[in-house]
Amino acid sequence: MSRLTRTADSVSAPVPVPVRELSVVSADGARIHVELHGPEDAPAVVLAHGWTCNTRFWDAQVRDLAVDHRVVVYDQRGHGRTPEAGPDGYSTRALADDLEAVLKATLAPGRKAVLGGHSMGGMTLMAAAGRDAVREHGAAVLLCSTGSSRLTAESLVLPLRAGALRTRMTAAVLGARAPLGPVNAVSKVILKYATMGRGSAPERVDVCARIVHACPRGARVAWGHVLAELDLEARLRELRLPTAVIAGTEDRLTPPVHARAIEAALPHSLGLTELAGMGHMTPVEAPEAVTAKLRELVASYVTLEGAGSTAEAVSEEEVA
C-alpha cells in the first residue's frame, strides 16, 4: 500500500469537446449518453462516474489522457444527458447492463481497455465483473473511492457513534427527497464536509458542487436507495482482471475501510494507494494521481495490438 500527497492542477481549463457522441441502448431499452475523446486508434480507457455526478466529473482525466488515448465516458442513467429510468430501472443489474452496452458499442471485438470507476462507477465495475463484455474488453481496472457493501454502516458523514441508529439515519440521508437547492456558500460548505478533504481548494469544491447539484432529484433518490442496500461482495470476487484501488484518507462516504476490504478480496490486486488528505471525490481532488494510475495501467496492460479501433458498426442512434 502506498500513500500519495496532493499536487496542484488547473480546474479552470476548457471543458474537453468529444470527438463523437452516441446514444447507446441498454438491455431494458434505456438510452445511455456516451462521449468519445481522443484518437480513435489509441489505447482505450473507459470511465464510469459515481452517484450524483456526470461525465464532467472526469474532465481533468479526459483533458490529459485524450492527447494520446481513446477515452470513453458516459452518463449513468438519470445523470447528465442520460434520461431518468422508470421505477424498475434502478439496480446494480442496470449498472452492469449499461456498462456492457457501452463497451459493446464503443470498442471493436477483442479490443482491450482500462476500465475506471469512481464510487458508484466502481460499483458498476464490480456488478459487471462476470459479464462477457468485461471479460472481452477489460485489460485492467481502477477502483476509486468505492465500496462493495455496508455503505450505510461504515459511512462517517453523520457524526454519530457506529451502530444501528447511525446506519438507519445514513440510509435516510441517501434516500432523502429534499432538494439540494442552489449552489452557494452554505451548500458548498455542506458538500465539502460530506464529500471532500478539509484541504480541498475552493475551485475544486465549486466544480463538485455544480456537478452534484445538477443531478435530478428522482435519480438521486432512486440510486440512493440502491446504495443503501448494496451488497456486491460476491461480484467483487469475480473481478479477475488486474485491479488497482485508490482511496482518500479523509473519505467520509466510503471510508478507507472499504478500499482495504476490496483490496484484500480481489483475485488479482495491484495494491491500494491511499491519497493523504483527500476525501471522496478523488478524481477531482487529486486528478494527477488518478490520471497517473490510469496511464500506468494502460502502459502495463494494454498492448499496441490490443488498442485496435472503435467498433465500426454502431446500430444505436448517433446523436452527434
C-alpha positions as CSV (number, residue, x, y, z in Angstrom):
1,M,0.0,0.0,0.0
2,S,1.4,3.4,-1.0
3,R,0.4,6.9,0.0
4,L,0.4,10.0,-2.2
5,T,0.1,13.6,-1.3
6,R,-1.9,16.2,-3.3
7,T,-0.4,18.2,-6.1
8,A,-1.8,21.3,-7.8
9,D,-3.6,21.4,-11.1
10,S,-5.8,23.7,-13.1
11,V,-9.5,23.1,-12.8
12,S,-10.3,26.1,-15.0
13,A,-9.0,24.6,-18.2
14,P,-11.5,24.4,-21.1
15,V,-14.0,21.6,-20.9
16,P,-13.0,18.7,-23.3
17,V,-15.0,18.6,-26.5
18,P,-15.9,15.0,-27.5
19,V,-14.8,13.7,-30.9
20,R,-18.0,11.8,-31.1
21,E,-21.2,11.3,-29.1
22,L,-23.5,8.3,-29.1
23,S,-26.9,7.3,-27.6
24,V,-26.4,3.7,-26.7
25,V,-29.4,1.4,-26.0
26,S,-29.1,-0.7,-22.8
27,A,-30.7,-4.1,-22.2
28,D,-34.0,-2.7,-21.0
29,G,-34.2,0.0,-23.7
30,A,-32.8,2.8,-21.7
31,R,-30.7,5.2,-23.7
32,I,-27.2,6.0,-22.3
33,H,-25.3,9.2,-23.3
34,V,-21.7,8.3,-24.3
35,E,-18.8,10.6,-25.3
36,L,-15.6,9.5,-27.1
37,H,-12.5,11.7,-26.8
38,G,-9.0,11.4,-28.4
39,P,-7.5,9.5,-31.3
40,E,-9.6,6.5,-32.5
41,D,-6.7,4.1,-32.8
42,A,-5.0,5.0,-29.4
43,P,-5.1,2.8,-26.3
44,A,-8.6,2.9,-24.7
45,V,-9.8,4.0,-21.3
46,V,-13.5,3.7,-20.3
47,L,-14.6,5.7,-17.2
48,A,-17.8,5.4,-15.1
49,H,-18.7,8.2,-12.8
50,G,-20.4,8.0,-9.4
51,W,-23.7,8.8,-7.7
52,T,-25.0,12.3,-8.5
53,C,-22.1,13.0,-10.9
54,N,-21.9,13.0,-14.7
55,T,-19.3,12.9,-17.5
56,R,-17.9,16.3,-16.4
57,F,-16.6,14.7,-13.3
58,W,-13.8,13.2,-15.4
59,D,-12.8,16.4,-17.2
60,A,-9.3,16.5,-15.7
61,Q,-8.6,12.9,-16.8
62,V,-10.1,13.5,-20.3
63,R,-8.0,16.6,-20.8
64,D,-4.8,14.8,-20.0
65,L,-5.5,11.3,-21.4
66,A,-7.2,12.2,-24.7
67,V,-4.0,13.6,-26.1
68,D,-2.8,10.0,-26.7
69,H,-5.6,7.8,-25.5
70,R,-9.2,7.0,-26.7
71,V,-11.2,8.0,-23.7
72,V,-14.8,6.8,-23.3
73,V,-17.1,8.5,-20.7
74,Y,-20.8,8.1,-20.2
75,D,-23.6,9.4,-18.0
76,Q,-25.1,6.8,-15.7
77,R,-28.9,6.5,-16.1
78,G,-30.7,9.6,-14.6
79,H,-27.4,11.6,-14.6
80,G,-26.2,14.2,-17.0
81,R,-27.6,13.7,-20.5
82,T,-28.9,10.2,-19.8
83,P,-32.7,10.2,-19.1
84,E,-34.1,9.0,-15.9
85,A,-35.3,5.4,-15.9
86,G,-38.7,4.0,-14.9
87,P,-39.5,2.8,-11.4
88,D,-37.8,-0.6,-12.0
89,G,-34.8,0.8,-13.9
90,Y,-32.5,1.4,-10.9
91,S,-30.4,-1.6,-9.8
92,T,-26.9,-3.0,-9.8
93,R,-28.0,-5.2,-12.7
94,A,-28.9,-2.0,-14.6
95,L,-25.5,-0.6,-13.9
96,A,-23.9,-3.7,-15.3
97,D,-26.2,-3.7,-18.3
98,D,-25.4,-0.1,-19.1
99,L,-21.6,-0.6,-18.9
100,E,-21.9,-3.7,-21.1
101,A,-23.8,-1.8,-23.7
102,V,-21.3,1.0,-23.7
103,L,-18.3,-1.4,-24.1
104,K,-20.0,-3.3,-27.0
105,A,-20.9,0.0,-28.8
106,T,-17.6,1.7,-28.4
107,L,-14.9,-1.0,-28.6
108,A,-14.3,-3.3,-31.6
109,P,-14.4,-7.1,-30.9
110,G,-11.4,-8.1,-28.9
111,R,-10.2,-4.5,-28.3
112,K,-8.9,-4.1,-24.7
113,A,-9.3,-1.1,-22.4
114,V,-8.5,0.0,-18.9
115,L,-11.8,0.4,-17.0
116,G,-12.0,3.0,-14.3
117,G,-14.9,3.7,-11.9
118,H,-15.4,6.2,-9.1
119,S,-17.8,5.5,-6.3
120,M,-21.0,4.1,-7.9
121,G,-18.9,3.8,-11.1
122,G,-16.6,1.4,-9.2
123,M,-19.7,-0.5,-8.0
124,T,-20.7,-0.7,-11.7
125,L,-17.4,-2.4,-12.5
126,M,-17.9,-4.8,-9.6
127,A,-21.5,-5.5,-10.7
128,A,-20.4,-6.3,-14.2
129,A,-17.4,-8.3,-13.3
130,G,-18.8,-11.6,-14.7
131,R,-20.2,-10.1,-17.8
132,D,-18.9,-11.3,-21.2
133,A,-18.2,-7.7,-22.4
134,V,-16.0,-7.0,-19.4
135,R,-14.1,-10.3,-19.9
136,E,-13.6,-9.5,-23.6
137,H,-12.7,-5.8,-23.3
138,G,-11.2,-5.4,-19.9
139,A,-7.4,-5.2,-19.6
140,A,-7.2,-3.8,-16.1
141,V,-9.4,-1.9,-13.6
142,L,-9.0,1.1,-11.4
143,L,-11.5,1.4,-8.5
144,C,-11.6,4.9,-6.9
145,S,-13.3,5.8,-3.6
146,T,-15.8,3.0,-3.6
147,G,-17.2,0.1,-1.6
148,S,-18.8,-3.3,-2.2
149,S,-21.2,-3.5,0.8
150,R,-22.2,-2.0,4.2
151,L,-22.1,1.6,2.9
152,T,-24.6,2.9,5.4
153,A,-23.0,1.0,8.3
154,E,-19.5,2.3,7.6
155,S,-20.3,5.9,6.5
156,L,-18.8,8.6,8.6
157,V,-20.9,11.5,7.2
158,L,-23.1,11.7,10.3
159,P,-21.0,12.4,13.4
160,L,-22.6,9.6,15.5
161,R,-21.3,6.5,17.1
162,A,-21.3,3.5,14.9
163,G,-24.4,1.4,15.3
164,A,-28.0,0.8,14.3
165,L,-29.1,4.4,14.7
166,R,-26.3,5.8,12.5
167,T,-26.9,3.2,9.9
168,R,-30.7,4.0,9.7
169,M,-30.1,7.7,9.6
170,T,-27.4,7.4,6.9
171,A,-29.8,5.3,4.8
172,A,-32.5,8.0,5.3
173,V,-30.0,10.7,4.1
174,L,-29.2,8.6,1.0
175,G,-32.8,8.4,0.1
176,A,-33.9,11.9,1.2
177,R,-36.2,13.6,-1.3
178,A,-35.3,17.1,-0.1
179,P,-33.9,19.3,-2.9
180,L,-30.3,20.2,-2.8
181,G,-31.1,23.8,-3.6
182,P,-28.8,26.4,-5.3
183,V,-25.0,26.3,-5.3
184,N,-24.0,28.9,-2.8
185,A,-21.5,29.4,0.1
186,V,-23.6,27.3,2.5
187,S,-24.3,24.4,0.2
188,K,-20.6,24.2,-0.7
189,V,-19.6,24.0,2.9
190,I,-22.0,21.1,3.4
191,L,-20.8,19.3,0.3
192,K,-17.2,19.8,1.2
193,Y,-17.7,18.4,4.7
194,A,-19.6,15.3,3.3
195,T,-17.5,14.5,0.2
196,M,-14.1,16.2,0.2
197,G,-11.0,16.6,2.3
198,R,-10.5,19.6,4.6
199,G,-7.7,21.0,2.4
200,S,-9.6,20.8,-0.9
201,A,-9.2,24.0,-2.9
202,P,-12.3,26.2,-3.3
203,E,-12.4,25.9,-7.1
204,R,-12.5,22.1,-6.8
205,V,-15.3,22.3,-4.3
206,D,-17.2,24.6,-6.7
207,V,-16.7,22.1,-9.5
208,C,-18.0,19.2,-7.5
209,A,-20.9,21.3,-6.1
210,R,-22.1,22.3,-9.6
211,I,-21.9,18.7,-10.8
212,V,-23.7,17.2,-7.8
213,H,-26.5,19.9,-7.6
214,A,-27.2,19.3,-11.3
215,C,-28.3,15.7,-10.7
216,P,-32.1,15.3,-11.0
217,R,-33.7,14.6,-7.6
218,G,-35.6,11.5,-8.9
219,A,-32.4,9.7,-10.0
220,R,-30.5,10.8,-6.9
221,V,-33.2,9.3,-4.6
222,A,-33.6,6.1,-6.6
223,W,-29.9,5.4,-6.7
224,G,-29.6,6.4,-3.0
225,H,-32.0,3.5,-2.2
226,V,-29.9,1.1,-4.3
227,L,-26.7,2.2,-2.5
228,A,-28.3,1.8,0.9
229,E,-28.9,-1.9,0.2
230,L,-25.7,-2.6,-1.7
231,D,-24.0,-6.0,-1.5
232,L,-21.5,-6.7,-4.3
233,E,-19.1,-8.8,-2.3
234,A,-19.8,-12.0,-4.4
235,R,-19.4,-10.0,-7.6
236,L,-16.2,-8.4,-6.4
237,R,-14.6,-11.9,-6.1
238,E,-15.5,-12.4,-9.9
239,L,-13.4,-9.3,-10.8
240,R,-10.4,-11.3,-12.0
241,L,-8.7,-8.5,-14.0
242,P,-5.6,-6.8,-12.6
243,T,-7.1,-4.2,-10.3
244,A,-5.7,-1.2,-8.6
245,V,-7.6,0.6,-5.8
246,I,-7.4,4.3,-4.8
247,A,-8.9,5.9,-1.6
248,G,-8.8,9.2,0.2
249,T,-7.7,9.1,3.8
250,E,-10.5,11.6,4.7
251,D,-13.3,10.0,2.7
252,R,-16.4,10.0,4.8
253,L,-18.8,8.5,2.3
254,T,-16.7,5.4,1.6
255,P,-14.0,5.4,4.3
256,P,-10.7,3.6,3.6
257,V,-12.0,0.5,5.4
258,H,-13.9,-0.2,2.2
259,A,-10.8,0.1,0.0
260,R,-8.8,-2.1,2.3
261,A,-11.6,-4.8,2.3
262,I,-11.8,-4.6,-1.5
263,E,-8.0,-4.8,-2.0
264,A,-7.9,-7.9,0.3
265,A,-10.8,-9.6,-1.6
266,L,-9.6,-9.0,-5.2
267,P,-8.4,-12.1,-7.0
268,H,-5.7,-10.0,-8.8
269,S,-4.9,-7.0,-6.7
270,L,-2.3,-4.5,-7.8
271,G,-2.4,-2.8,-4.4
272,L,-4.1,0.1,-2.7
273,T,-3.0,3.7,-2.9
274,E,-4.2,6.0,-0.1
275,L,-4.3,9.7,-1.0
276,A,-3.3,11.7,2.1
277,G,-5.8,14.4,3.0
278,M,-8.2,13.5,0.1
279,G,-11.9,12.9,0.6
280,H,-14.4,11.0,-1.6
281,M,-14.0,13.0,-4.8
282,T,-10.5,11.7,-5.7
283,P,-10.6,12.3,-9.5
284,V,-11.3,16.0,-8.9
285,E,-9.4,16.4,-5.6
286,A,-6.2,14.6,-6.8
287,P,-6.5,14.4,-10.6
288,E,-2.8,13.9,-11.3
289,A,-2.7,10.9,-9.0
290,V,-5.8,9.3,-10.6
291,T,-4.6,10.1,-14.1
292,A,-1.1,8.8,-13.5
293,K,-2.6,5.5,-12.2
294,L,-4.7,5.1,-15.3
295,R,-1.7,5.8,-17.5
296,E,0.3,3.2,-15.6
297,L,-2.4,0.6,-16.1
298,V,-2.6,1.3,-19.8
299,A,1.2,1.1,-20.2
300,S,1.3,-2.2,-18.3
301,Y,-1.8,-4.0,-19.7
302,V,-3.0,-2.5,-23.0
303,T,-0.7,-3.7,-25.8
304,L,-0.5,-1.9,-29.2
305,E,-2.2,-4.9,-30.7
306,G,-5.0,-4.6,-28.2
307,A,-5.5,-0.9,-28.9
308,G,-7.4,-1.6,-32.1
309,S,-10.2,0.8,-33.2
310,T,-13.6,1.8,-32.2
311,A,-16.4,-0.5,-33.1
312,E,-17.1,0.0,-36.8
313,A,-20.8,-0.5,-36.7
314,V,-22.9,1.1,-34.0
315,S,-26.6,0.2,-34.6
316,E,-27.8,2.6,-31.9
317,E,-28.8,6.2,-32.7
318,E,-25.9,8.5,-33.1
319,V,-26.6,12.0,-31.6
320,A,-23.6,13.8,-33.0
